[in-house]
Amino acid sequence: MPHVSSKKIKKEVLNKLYSEFNGALEKSARKSGTRLFLGDLLTRTEKVMLAKRFAVIYLLSKKVPHSYIAESLGISYPTISRMSLKYDLGKYSSLLKTIKSLDQEDIWRILEKILKAGLPPRAGRGRWKFLYK
């Protein structure tokens, strides 16, 4: 789980940091450097967490049942319920516009990679490893 410092910073400073981060991300996207930018900035755990959130939002937009989302992505029901509530309130509207502009086949390939990266194997060596921990 990501760690956030308990030290509070002023709202103006936080807004400025957020604005600078958005600007840097937009600049890297224009130069097709987003993958490198985020790769340098985020840990593996953060990348998986963001990818799973993206997958949840997409699957919610396709009316996939919460139980299937939880089982396939390994995300808890309370997390999916919170995201579903935000989805129903229109919180992810800008992200959904971007998703709709993408090719549907590409999104399913992305989701397949997310599922394979974040879950233990269903068959073969190592599938019962969790029992010995």
BANU-349638 format. One record per atom (N, C-alpha, C, O): atom name; x, y, z. Coordinates in Angstrom, 3 decimals, padded with zeros to 6 digits, always signed. Example, Ala and Ser with C-alpha at 12.3 -4.5 7.8 and 13.67 -1.06 7.14 Angstrom:
residues 2
[pt "N",[+013.190,-005.690,+007.800]]
[pt "CA",[+012.300,-004.500,+007.800]]
[pt "C",[+013.200,-003.300,+007.800]]
[pt "O",[+014.236,-003.319,+008.465]]
[pt "N",[+012.850,-002.250,+007.080]]
[pt "CA",[+013.670,-001.060,+007.140]]
[pt "C",[+012.900,+000.030,+007.870]]
[pt "O",[+013.409,+001.138,+008.039]]
//
This chain:
residues 133
[pt "N",[+000.842,-001.172,+000.000]]
[pt "CA",[+000.000,+000.000,+000.000]]
[pt "C",[+000.889,+001.236,+000.000]]
[pt "O",[+001.840,+001.308,+000.777]]
[pt "N",[+000.599,+002.203,-000.850]]
[pt "CA",[+001.427,+003.407,-000.906]]
[pt "C",[+001.398,+004.152,+000.416]]
[pt "O",[+000.395,+004.143,+001.130]]
[pt "N",[+002.495,+004.787,+000.725]]
[pt "CA",[+002.619,+005.537,+001.968]]
[pt "C",[+002.502,+007.023,+001.683]]
[pt "O",[+003.177,+007.544,+000.796]]
[pt "N",[+001.651,+007.702,+002.429]]
[pt "CA",[+001.512,+009.147,+002.318]]
[pt "C",[+001.988,+009.738,+003.633]]
[pt "O",[+001.578,+009.298,+004.707]]
[pt "N",[+002.843,+010.722,+003.545]]
[pt "CA",[+003.389,+011.354,+004.734]]
[pt "C",[+002.279,+011.963,+005.581]]
[pt "O",[+001.296,+012.487,+005.057]]
[pt "N",[+002.449,+011.885,+006.890]]
[pt "CA",[+001.457,+012.466,+007.796]]
[pt "C",[+001.626,+013.980,+007.922]]
[pt "O",[+000.759,+014.659,+008.473]]
[pt "N",[+002.745,+014.512,+007.411]]
[pt "CA",[+002.974,+015.953,+007.462]]
[pt "C",[+002.103,+016.635,+006.415]]
[pt "O",[+002.168,+016.309,+005.230]]
[pt "N",[+001.300,+017.569,+006.858]]
[pt "CA",[+000.385,+018.281,+005.964]]
[pt "C",[+001.121,+019.433,+005.281]]
[pt "O",[+001.990,+020.074,+005.873]]
[pt "N",[+000.758,+019.680,+004.033]]
[pt "CA",[+001.289,+020.836,+003.331]]
[pt "C",[+000.130,+021.763,+002.989]]
[pt "O",[-001.025,+021.343,+002.909]]
[pt "N",[+000.464,+023.019,+002.792]]
[pt "CA",[-000.572,+024.019,+002.524]]
[pt "C",[-001.299,+023.678,+001.234]]
[pt "O",[-000.723,+023.119,+000.301]]
[pt "N",[-002.582,+024.029,+001.205]]
[pt "CA",[-003.419,+023.728,+000.047]]
[pt "C",[-002.893,+024.392,-001.226]]
[pt "O",[-002.940,+023.799,-002.304]]
[pt "N",[-002.396,+025.616,-001.099]]
[pt "CA",[-001.859,+026.316,-002.272]]
[pt "C",[-000.649,+025.570,-002.831]]
[pt "O",[-000.509,+025.420,-004.044]]
[pt "N",[+000.221,+025.106,-001.940]]
[pt "CA",[+001.421,+024.376,-002.358]]
[pt "C",[+001.016,+023.050,-003.000]]
[pt "O",[+001.577,+022.658,-004.023]]
[pt "N",[+000.051,+022.367,-002.408]]
[pt "CA",[-000.425,+021.102,-002.966]]
[pt "C",[-001.025,+021.311,-004.352]]
[pt "O",[-000.763,+020.527,-005.264]]
[pt "N",[-001.819,+022.349,-004.515]]
[pt "CA",[-002.398,+022.654,-005.831]]
[pt "C",[-001.317,+022.961,-006.857]]
[pt "O",[-001.416,+022.546,-008.012]]
[pt "N",[-000.289,+023.687,-006.439]]
[pt "CA",[+000.825,+024.001,-007.342]]
[pt "C",[+001.567,+022.729,-007.741]]
[pt "O",[+001.890,+022.544,-008.915]]
[pt "N",[+001.841,+021.849,-006.775]]
[pt "CA",[+002.502,+020.575,-007.074]]
[pt "C",[+001.672,+019.735,-008.030]]
[pt "O",[+002.201,+019.149,-008.974]]
[pt "N",[+000.383,+019.680,-007.784]]
[pt "CA",[-000.519,+018.914,-008.636]]
[pt "C",[-000.524,+019.485,-010.052]]
[pt "O",[-000.506,+018.738,-011.030]]
[pt "N",[-000.549,+020.804,-010.152]]
[pt "CA",[-000.532,+021.458,-011.453]]
[pt "C",[+000.771,+021.170,-012.202]]
[pt "O",[+000.747,+020.884,-013.399]]
[pt "N",[+001.892,+021.243,-011.514]]
[pt "CA",[+003.194,+020.958,-012.128]]
[pt "C",[+003.269,+019.499,-012.585]]
[pt "O",[+003.782,+019.208,-013.666]]
[pt "N",[+002.758,+018.592,-011.764]]
[pt "CA",[+002.756,+017.177,-012.129]]
[pt "C",[+001.908,+016.945,-013.385]]
[pt "O",[+002.326,+016.238,-014.302]]
[pt "N",[+000.726,+017.543,-013.416]]
[pt "CA",[-000.140,+017.418,-014.598]]
[pt "C",[+000.543,+017.959,-015.848]]
[pt "O",[+000.462,+017.362,-016.921]]
[pt "N",[+001.213,+019.092,-015.696]]
[pt "CA",[+001.926,+019.686,-016.829]]
[pt "C",[+003.031,+018.767,-017.338]]
[pt "O",[+003.187,+018.588,-018.546]]
[pt "N",[+003.796,+018.185,-016.415]]
[pt "CA",[+004.873,+017.274,-016.808]]
[pt "C",[+004.309,+016.030,-017.483]]
[pt "O",[+004.879,+015.546,-018.461]]
[pt "N",[+003.204,+015.512,-016.976]]
[pt "CA",[+002.585,+014.329,-017.566]]
[pt "C",[+002.052,+014.633,-018.965]]
[pt "O",[+002.231,+013.834,-019.885]]
[pt "N",[+001.400,+015.779,-019.129]]
[pt "CA",[+000.899,+016.169,-020.450]]
[pt "C",[+002.042,+016.364,-021.444]]
[pt "O",[+001.938,+015.968,-022.605]]
[pt "N",[+003.133,+016.977,-020.981]]
[pt "CA",[+004.290,+017.200,-021.846]]
[pt "C",[+004.897,+015.863,-022.287]]
[pt "O",[+005.265,+015.702,-023.450]]
[pt "N",[+005.000,+014.919,-021.370]]
[pt "CA",[+005.562,+013.612,-021.728]]
[pt "C",[+004.620,+012.860,-022.664]]
[pt "O",[+005.076,+012.105,-023.522]]
[pt "N",[+003.302,+013.059,-022.506]]
[pt "CA",[+002.336,+012.394,-023.391]]
[pt "C",[+002.441,+012.933,-024.814]]
[pt "O",[+002.319,+012.175,-025.776]]
[pt "N",[+002.665,+014.223,-024.950]]
[pt "CA",[+002.810,+014.817,-026.284]]
[pt "C",[+004.056,+014.306,-026.982]]
[pt "O",[+004.088,+014.202,-028.208]]
[pt "N",[+005.078,+013.989,-026.208]]
[pt "CA",[+006.329,+013.498,-026.784]]
[pt "C",[+006.399,+011.972,-026.766]]
[pt "O",[+007.460,+011.398,-027.015]]
[pt "N",[+005.287,+011.319,-026.476]]
[pt "CA",[+005.211,+009.855,-026.399]]
[pt "C",[+006.187,+009.288,-025.377]]
[pt "O",[+006.741,+008.206,-025.573]]
[pt "N",[+006.391,+010.002,-024.313]]
[pt "CA",[+007.304,+009.541,-023.280]]
[pt "C",[+006.609,+009.177,-021.985]]
[pt "O",[+007.259,+009.055,-020.947]]
[pt "N",[+005.301,+009.002,-022.030]]
[pt "CA",[+004.539,+008.726,-020.812]]
[pt "C",[+005.007,+007.444,-020.145]]
[pt "O",[+005.137,+007.389,-018.923]]
[pt "N",[+005.259,+006.418,-020.937]]
[pt "CA",[+005.685,+005.134,-020.375]]
[pt "C",[+006.984,+005.307,-019.588]]
[pt "O",[+007.107,+004.789,-018.478]]
[pt "N",[+007.953,+006.032,-020.155]]
[pt "CA",[+009.217,+006.253,-019.461]]
[pt "C",[+009.033,+007.146,-018.244]]
[pt "O",[+009.625,+006.907,-017.192]]
[pt "N",[+008.204,+008.182,-018.397]]
[pt "CA",[+007.944,+009.112,-017.298]]
[pt "C",[+007.348,+008.372,-016.109]]
[pt "O",[+007.842,+008.489,-014.988]]
[pt "N",[+006.287,+007.612,-016.353]]
[pt "CA",[+005.630,+006.883,-015.273]]
[pt "C",[+006.494,+005.728,-014.784]]
[pt "O",[+006.469,+005.394,-013.599]]
[pt "N",[+007.257,+005.115,-015.686]]
[pt "CA",[+008.141,+004.026,-015.300]]
[pt "C",[+009.200,+004.472,-014.311]]
[pt "O",[+009.554,+003.730,-013.395]]
[pt "N",[+009.704,+005.675,-014.492]]
[pt "CA",[+010.702,+006.214,-013.570]]
[pt "C",[+010.081,+006.669,-012.261]]
[pt "O",[+010.720,+006.615,-011.210]]
[pt "N",[+008.846,+007.113,-012.326]]
[pt "CA",[+008.200,+007.731,-011.171]]
[pt "C",[+007.519,+006.729,-010.240]]
[pt "O",[+007.589,+006.871,-009.019]]
[pt "N",[+006.862,+005.718,-010.812]]
[pt "CA",[+006.038,+004.817,-010.022]]
[pt "C",[+006.751,+003.509,-009.690]]
[pt "O",[+007.569,+003.010,-010.463]]
[pt "N",[+006.417,+002.973,-008.522]]
[pt "CA",[+006.918,+001.642,-008.164]]
[pt "C",[+006.061,+000.598,-008.869]]
[pt "O",[+005.008,+000.924,-009.419]]
[pt "N",[+006.506,-000.646,-008.854]]
[pt "CA",[+005.740,-001.729,-009.480]]
[pt "C",[+004.354,-001.838,-008.844]]
[pt "O",[+003.359,-002.020,-009.546]]
[pt "N",[+004.291,-001.728,-007.522]]
[pt "CA",[+003.016,-001.817,-006.808]]
[pt "C",[+002.065,-000.716,-007.248]]
[pt "O",[+000.879,-000.966,-007.464]]
[pt "N",[+002.573,+000.491,-007.379]]
[pt "CA",[+001.723,+001.607,-007.809]]
[pt "C",[+001.235,+001.409,-009.235]]
[pt "O",[+000.089,+001.734,-009.548]]
[pt "N",[+002.090,+000.880,-010.103]]
[pt "CA",[+001.680,+000.621,-011.483]]
[pt "C",[+000.559,-000.410,-011.531]]
[pt "O",[-000.421,-000.239,-012.256]]
[pt "N",[+000.711,-001.484,-010.753]]
[pt "CA",[-000.325,-002.524,-010.716]]
[pt "C",[-001.619,-001.948,-010.156]]
[pt "O",[-002.701,-002.225,-010.672]]
[pt "N",[-001.506,-001.147,-009.100]]
[pt "CA",[-002.688,-000.552,-008.476]]
[pt "C",[-003.437,+000.343,-009.467]]
[pt "O",[-004.661,+000.261,-009.571]]
[pt "N",[-002.715,+001.190,-010.189]]
[pt "CA",[-003.361,+002.078,-011.165]]
[pt "C",[-003.949,+001.294,-012.327]]
[pt "O",[-005.030,+001.620,-012.818]]
[pt "N",[-003.240,+000.265,-012.766]]
[pt "CA",[-003.755,-000.562,-013.863]]
[pt "C",[-005.040,-001.264,-013.452]]
[pt "O",[-005.980,-001.357,-014.242]]
[pt "N",[-005.086,-001.756,-012.226]]
[pt "CA",[-006.294,-002.414,-011.737]]
[pt "C",[-007.453,-001.432,-011.623]]
[pt "O",[-008.592,-001.776,-011.940]]
[pt "N",[-007.171,-000.219,-011.175]]
[pt "CA",[-008.227,+000.795,-011.090]]
[pt "C",[-008.789,+001.102,-012.475]]
[pt "O",[-010.001,+001.226,-012.653]]
[pt "N",[-007.892,+001.224,-013.451]]
[pt "CA",[-008.316,+001.441,-014.833]]
[pt "C",[-009.225,+000.300,-015.283]]
[pt "O",[-010.270,+000.528,-015.893]]
[pt "N",[-008.814,-000.932,-014.974]]
[pt "CA",[-009.598,-002.103,-015.374]]
[pt "C",[-010.965,-002.099,-014.699]]
[pt "O",[-011.967,-002.416,-015.341]]
[pt "N",[-011.021,-001.749,-013.426]]
[pt "CA",[-012.306,-001.712,-012.708]]
[pt "C",[-013.241,-000.700,-013.357]]
[pt "O",[-014.416,-000.993,-013.579]]
[pt "N",[-012.730,+000.483,-013.661]]
[pt "CA",[-013.570,+001.519,-014.263]]
[pt "C",[-014.092,+001.055,-015.620]]
[pt "O",[-015.267,+001.240,-015.937]]
[pt "N",[-013.218,+000.457,-016.411]]
[pt "CA",[-013.650,-000.029,-017.726]]
[pt "C",[-014.703,-001.122,-017.576]]
[pt "O",[-015.722,-001.101,-018.267]]
[pt "N",[-014.465,-002.076,-016.676]]
[pt "CA",[-015.413,-003.179,-016.504]]
[pt "C",[-016.745,-002.687,-015.940]]
[pt "O",[-017.797,-003.218,-016.297]]
[pt "N",[-016.715,-001.686,-015.069]]
[pt "CA",[-017.964,-001.099,-014.573]]
[pt "C",[-018.746,-000.454,-015.714]]
[pt "O",[-019.975,-000.524,-015.752]]
[pt "N",[-018.021,+000.177,-016.648]]
[pt "CA",[-018.703,+000.811,-017.784]]
[pt "C",[-019.346,-000.225,-018.696]]
[pt "O",[-020.291,+000.084,-019.421]]
[pt "N",[-018.836,-001.454,-018.662]]
[pt "CA",[-019.392,-002.543,-019.472]]
[pt "C",[-020.417,-003.371,-018.688]]
[pt "O",[-020.859,-004.421,-019.152]]
[pt "N",[-020.788,-002.890,-017.497]]
[pt "CA",[-021.806,-003.531,-016.640]]
[pt "C",[-021.412,-004.952,-016.233]]
[pt "O",[-022.269,-005.829,-016.124]]
[pt "N",[-020.127,-005.176,-016.012]]
[pt "CA",[-019.648,-006.479,-015.556]]
[pt "C",[-019.975,-006.604,-014.068]]
[pt "O",[-019.788,-005.641,-013.324]]
[pt "N",[-020.454,-007.756,-013.616]]
[pt "CA",[-020.814,-007.929,-012.206]]
[pt "C",[-019.621,-007.716,-011.259]]
[pt "O",[-018.484,-008.065,-011.575]]
[pt "N",[-019.912,-007.142,-010.109]]
[pt "CA",[-018.869,-006.867,-009.117]]
[pt "C",[-018.142,-008.139,-008.712]]
[pt "O",[-016.929,-008.118,-008.507]]
[pt "N",[-018.861,-009.241,-008.594]]
[pt "CA",[-018.223,-010.491,-008.161]]
[pt "C",[-017.167,-010.944,-009.170]]
[pt "O",[-016.109,-011.438,-008.781]]
[pt "N",[-017.452,-010.776,-010.462]]
[pt "CA",[-016.477,-011.156,-011.494]]
[pt "C",[-015.250,-010.243,-011.432]]
[pt "O",[-014.118,-010.712,-011.550]]
[pt "N",[-015.475,-008.942,-011.247]]
[pt "CA",[-014.369,-007.986,-011.162]]
[pt "C",[-013.480,-008.323,-009.969]]
[pt "O",[-012.255,-008.352,-010.087]]
[pt "N",[-014.106,-008.577,-008.818]]
[pt "CA",[-013.346,-008.884,-007.607]]
[pt "C",[-012.514,-010.145,-007.779]]
[pt "O",[-011.338,-010.176,-007.414]]
[pt "N",[-013.117,-011.171,-008.330]]
[pt "CA",[-012.415,-012.442,-008.490]]
[pt "C",[-011.304,-012.357,-009.531]]
[pt "O",[-010.203,-012.861,-009.306]]
[pt "N",[-011.577,-011.737,-010.643]]
[pt "CA",[-010.597,-011.719,-011.729]]
[pt "C",[-009.432,-010.771,-011.462]]
[pt "O",[-008.310,-011.054,-011.882]]
[pt "N",[-009.667,-009.658,-010.780]]
[pt "CA",[-008.600,-008.695,-010.528]]
[pt "C",[-007.989,-008.805,-009.142]]
[pt "O",[-006.964,-008.183,-008.864]]
[pt "N",[-008.609,-009.590,-008.272]]
[pt "CA",[-008.090,-009.723,-006.910]]
[pt "C",[-008.256,-008.445,-006.104]]
[pt "O",[-007.376,-008.067,-005.331]]
[pt "N",[-009.382,-007.790,-006.288]]
[pt "CA",[-009.685,-006.544,-005.581]]
[pt "C",[-010.848,-006.812,-004.634]]
[pt "O",[-011.750,-007.585,-004.955]]
[pt "N",[-010.825,-006.173,-003.468]]
[pt "CA",[-011.866,-006.423,-002.477]]
[pt "C",[-013.197,-005.816,-002.904]]
[pt "O",[-013.240,-004.854,-003.671]]
[pt "N",[-014.282,-006.396,-002.394]]
[pt "CA",[-015.626,-005.890,-002.689]]
[pt "C",[-015.815,-004.446,-002.229]]
[pt "O",[-016.406,-003.652,-002.961]]
[pt "N",[-015.321,-004.072,-001.015]]
[pt "CA",[-015.485,-002.666,-000.610]]
[pt "C",[-014.815,-001.679,-001.576]]
[pt "O",[-015.350,-000.601,-001.831]]
[pt "N",[-013.653,-002.046,-002.108]]
[pt "CA",[-012.968,-001.171,-003.068]]
[pt "C",[-013.801,-001.017,-004.330]]
[pt "O",[-013.961,+000.092,-004.840]]
[pt "N",[-014.328,-002.119,-004.834]]
[pt "CA",[-015.160,-002.070,-006.039]]
[pt "C",[-016.437,-001.291,-005.772]]
[pt "O",[-016.891,-000.533,-006.629]]
[pt "N",[-017.020,-001.467,-004.594]]
[pt "CA",[-018.243,-000.726,-004.251]]
[pt "C",[-017.984,+000.774,-004.204]]
[pt "O",[-018.796,+001.560,-004.693]]
[pt "N",[-016.847,+001.179,-003.615]]
[pt "CA",[-016.492,+002.602,-003.569]]
[pt "C",[-016.315,+003.158,-004.976]]
[pt "O",[-016.810,+004.238,-005.298]]
[pt "N",[-015.606,+002.407,-005.806]]
[pt "CA",[-015.378,+002.865,-007.178]]
[pt "C",[-016.678,+002.880,-007.976]]
[pt "O",[-016.884,+003.755,-008.817]]
[pt "N",[-017.547,+001.919,-007.715]]
[pt "CA",[-018.833,+001.864,-008.395]]
[pt "C",[-019.695,+003.074,-008.023]]
[pt "O",[-020.362,+003.653,-008.881]]
[pt "N",[-019.679,+003.443,-006.766]]
[pt "CA",[-020.423,+004.619,-006.316]]
[pt "C",[-019.901,+005.881,-007.009]]
[pt "O",[-020.678,+006.706,-007.490]]
[pt "N",[-018.578,+006.015,-007.050]]
[pt "CA",[-017.990,+007.166,-007.741]]
[pt "C",[-018.331,+007.139,-009.232]]
[pt "O",[-018.591,+008.181,-009.834]]
[pt "N",[-018.327,+005.953,-009.816]]
[pt "CA",[-018.690,+005.799,-011.225]]
[pt "C",[-020.139,+006.270,-011.442]]
[pt "O",[-020.428,+007.008,-012.384]]
[pt "N",[-021.036,+005.830,-010.557]]
[pt "CA",[-022.449,+006.217,-010.667]]
[pt "C",[-022.647,+007.723,-010.505]]
[pt "O",[-023.575,+008.294,-011.077]]
[pt "N",[-021.778,+008.361,-009.727]]
[pt "CA",[-021.869,+009.803,-009.508]]
[pt "C",[-021.199,+010.603,-010.627]]
[pt "O",[-021.247,+011.833,-010.623]]
[pt "N",[-020.570,+009.905,-011.590]]
[pt "CA",[-019.947,+010.579,-012.724]]
[pt "C",[-018.522,+011.032,-012.499]]
[pt "O",[-018.008,+011.868,-013.241]]
[pt "N",[-017.882,+010.487,-011.483]]
[pt "CA",[-016.520,+010.904,-011.148]]
[pt "C",[-015.508,+010.590,-012.249]]
[pt "O",[-014.548,+011.340,-012.423]]
[pt "N",[-015.695,+009.522,-012.981]]
[pt "CA",[-014.716,+009.074,-013.969]]
[pt "C",[-015.100,+009.451,-015.394]]
[pt "O",[-014.675,+008.783,-016.337]]
[pt "N",[-015.883,+010.491,-015.573]]
[pt "CA",[-016.395,+010.836,-016.905]]
[pt "C",[-015.299,+011.161,-017.912]]
[pt "O",[-015.388,+010.743,-019.066]]
[pt "N",[-014.269,+011.897,-017.503]]
[pt "CA",[-013.198,+012.240,-018.451]]
[pt "C",[-012.391,+011.007,-018.838]]
[pt "O",[-011.975,+010.872,-019.988]]
[pt "N",[-012.169,+010.113,-017.887]]
[pt "CA",[-011.462,+008.870,-018.190]]
[pt "C",[-012.287,+007.997,-019.126]]
[pt "O",[-011.740,+007.369,-020.033]]
[pt "N",[-013.588,+007.955,-018.915]]
[pt "CA",[-014.464,+007.153,-019.770]]
[pt "C",[-014.498,+007.689,-021.199]]
[pt "O",[-014.605,+006.910,-022.146]]
[pt "N",[-014.409,+009.002,-021.366]]
[pt "CA",[-014.348,+009.569,-022.713]]
[pt "C",[-013.091,+009.089,-023.432]]
[pt "O",[-013.130,+008.759,-024.617]]
[pt "N",[-011.983,+009.053,-022.707]]
[pt "CA",[-010.728,+008.572,-023.285]]
[pt "C",[-010.824,+007.098,-023.627]]
[pt "O",[-010.368,+006.672,-024.688]]
[pt "N",[-011.410,+006.321,-022.739]]
[pt "CA",[-011.554,+004.878,-022.966]]
[pt "C",[-012.403,+004.621,-024.207]]
[pt "O",[-012.076,+003.758,-025.021]]
[pt "N",[-013.493,+005.370,-024.348]]
[pt "CA",[-014.387,+005.167,-025.492]]
[pt "C",[-013.709,+005.515,-026.813]]
[pt "O",[-014.080,+004.979,-027.857]]
[pt "N",[-012.721,+006.406,-026.777]]
[pt "CA",[-012.021,+006.775,-028.011]]
[pt "C",[-010.981,+005.733,-028.422]]
[pt "O",[-010.495,+005.750,-029.553]]
[pt "N",[-010.640,+004.829,-027.507]]
[pt "CA",[-009.656,+003.789,-027.812]]
[pt "C",[-010.317,+002.624,-028.542]]
[pt "O",[-011.528,+002.426,-028.450]]
[pt "N",[-009.523,+001.873,-029.251]]
[pt "CA",[-009.982,+000.677,-029.938]]
[pt "C",[-010.329,-000.389,-028.886]]
[pt "O",[-009.522,-000.671,-028.000]]
[pt "N",[-011.519,-000.977,-028.984]]
[pt "CA",[-011.981,-001.955,-027.996]]
[pt "C",[-011.075,-003.183,-027.916]]
[pt "O",[-010.871,-003.734,-026.834]]
[pt "N",[-010.529,-003.616,-029.059]]
[pt "CA",[-009.615,-004.763,-029.037]]
[pt "C",[-008.366,-004.448,-028.237]]
[pt "O",[-007.866,-005.305,-027.508]]
[pt "N",[-007.854,-003.230,-028.361]]
[pt "CA",[-006.675,-002.833,-027.604]]
[pt "C",[-006.954,-002.848,-026.106]]
[pt "O",[-006.113,-003.284,-025.319]]
[pt "N",[-008.127,-002.377,-025.714]]
[pt "CA",[-008.471,-002.358,-024.289]]
[pt "C",[-008.528,-003.770,-023.742]]
[pt "O",[-008.037,-004.021,-022.641]]
[pt "N",[-009.118,-004.706,-024.488]]
[pt "CA",[-009.194,-006.082,-024.001]]
[pt "C",[-007.805,-006.708,-023.898]]
[pt "O",[-007.556,-007.510,-022.998]]
[pt "N",[-006.896,-006.350,-024.811]]
[pt "CA",[-005.512,-006.847,-024.714]]
[pt "C",[-004.831,-006.266,-023.475]]
[pt "O",[-004.093,-006.964,-022.781]]
[pt "N",[-005.082,-004.997,-023.207]]
[pt "CA",[-004.524,-004.364,-022.006]]
[pt "C",[-005.055,-005.057,-020.754]]
[pt "O",[-004.288,-005.364,-019.841]]
[pt "N",[-006.369,-005.305,-020.707]]
[pt "CA",[-006.960,-005.969,-019.545]]
[pt "C",[-006.391,-007.374,-019.358]]
[pt "O",[-006.163,-007.812,-018.230]]
[pt "N",[-006.165,-008.067,-020.451]]
[pt "CA",[-005.588,-009.404,-020.355]]
[pt "C",[-004.197,-009.344,-019.734]]
[pt "O",[-003.852,-010.188,-018.907]]
[pt "N",[-003.398,-008.360,-020.122]]
[pt "CA",[-002.062,-008.199,-019.540]]
[pt "C",[-002.149,-007.874,-018.051]]
[pt "O",[-001.370,-008.383,-017.245]]
[pt "N",[-003.115,-007.014,-017.699]]
[pt "CA",[-003.299,-006.661,-016.289]]
[pt "C",[-003.653,-007.900,-015.488]]
[pt "O",[-003.099,-008.131,-014.413]]
[pt "N",[-004.566,-008.691,-016.005]]
[pt "CA",[-004.993,-009.897,-015.296]]
[pt "C",[-003.847,-010.885,-015.133]]
[pt "O",[-003.695,-011.489,-014.072]]
[pt "N",[-003.050,-011.052,-016.161]]
[pt "CA",[-001.941,-012.004,-016.080]]
[pt "C",[-000.829,-011.516,-015.181]]
[pt "O",[-000.146,-012.324,-014.551]]
[pt "N",[-000.633,-010.211,-015.107]]
[pt "CA",[+000.457,-009.662,-014.307]]
[pt "C",[+000.161,-009.685,-012.819]]
[pt "O",[+001.074,-009.854,-012.011]]
[pt "N",[-001.092,-009.520,-012.445]]
[pt "CA",[-001.416,-009.353,-011.035]]
[pt "C",[-001.914,-010.581,-010.314]]
[pt "O",[-002.151,-010.519,-009.108]]
[pt "N",[-002.084,-011.699,-011.001]]
[pt "CA",[-002.664,-012.872,-010.379]]
[pt "C",[-001.710,-014.063,-010.406]]
[pt "O",[-000.874,-014.168,-011.303]]
[pt "N",[-001.832,-014.965,-009.422]]
[pt "CA",[-001.009,-016.173,-009.448]]
[pt "C",[-001.471,-017.092,-010.580]]
[pt "O",[-002.607,-016.982,-011.040]]
[pt "N",[-000.611,-017.984,-011.024]]
[pt "CA",[-001.008,-018.881,-012.115]]
[pt "C",[-002.139,-019.806,-011.698]]
[pt "O",[-002.204,-020.231,-010.545]]
[pt "N",[-003.041,-020.124,-012.644]]
[pt "CA",[-004.154,-021.024,-012.362]]
[pt "C",[-003.709,-022.482,-012.433]]
[pt "O",[-004.302,-023.345,-011.786]]
[pt "N",[-002.690,-022.752,-013.198]]
[pt "CA",[-002.209,-024.111,-013.352]]
[pt "C",[-000.691,-024.084,-013.443]]
[pt "O",[-000.087,-023.060,-013.762]]
[pt "N",[-000.097,-025.217,-013.161]]
[pt "CA",[+001.351,-025.310,-013.287]]
[pt "C",[+002.068,-025.014,-011.990]]
[pt "O",[+001.472,-024.866,-010.923]]
[pt "N",[+003.353,-024.937,-012.132]]
[pt "CA",[+004.241,-024.771,-010.998]]
[pt "C",[+003.960,-023.457,-010.258]]
[pt "O",[+003.795,-022.407,-010.879]]
[pt "N",[+003.909,-023.531,-008.930]]
[pt "CA",[+003.751,-022.337,-008.113]]
[pt "C",[+002.331,-021.959,-007.762]]
[pt "O",[+002.121,-020.980,-007.046]]
[pt "N",[+001.344,-022.706,-008.243]]
[pt "CA",[-000.031,-022.281,-007.983]]
[pt "C",[-000.477,-022.513,-006.548]]
[pt "O",[-001.439,-021.890,-006.099]]
[pt "N",[+000.203,-023.400,-005.811]]
[pt "CA",[-000.163,-023.658,-004.414]]
[pt "C",[+000.835,-023.026,-003.446]]
[pt "O",[+000.809,-023.324,-002.252]]
[pt "N",[+001.697,-022.174,-003.938]]
[pt "CA",[+002.758,-021.568,-003.130]]
[pt "C",[+002.195,-020.816,-001.921]]
[pt "O",[+002.827,-020.782,-000.866]]
[pt "N",[+001.015,-020.216,-002.067]]
[pt "CA",[+000.440,-019.432,-000.986]]
[pt "C",[+000.152,-020.277,+000.255]]
[pt "O",[+000.079,-019.739,+001.359]]
[pt "N",[-000.010,-021.584,+000.091]]
[pt "CA",[-000.307,-022.447,+001.226]]
[pt "C",[+000.891,-022.600,+002.161]]
[pt "O",[+000.720,-022.882,+003.347]]
[pt "N",[+002.074,-022.420,+001.645]]
[pt "CA",[+003.297,-022.639,+002.429]]
[pt "C",[+003.855,-021.376,+003.044]]
[pt "O",[+004.911,-021.414,+003.676]]
[pt "N",[+003.176,-020.263,+002.875]]
[pt "CA",[+003.671,-018.997,+003.451]]
[pt "C",[+003.271,-018.871,+004.893]]
[pt "O",[+003.598,-017.876,+005.540]]
//
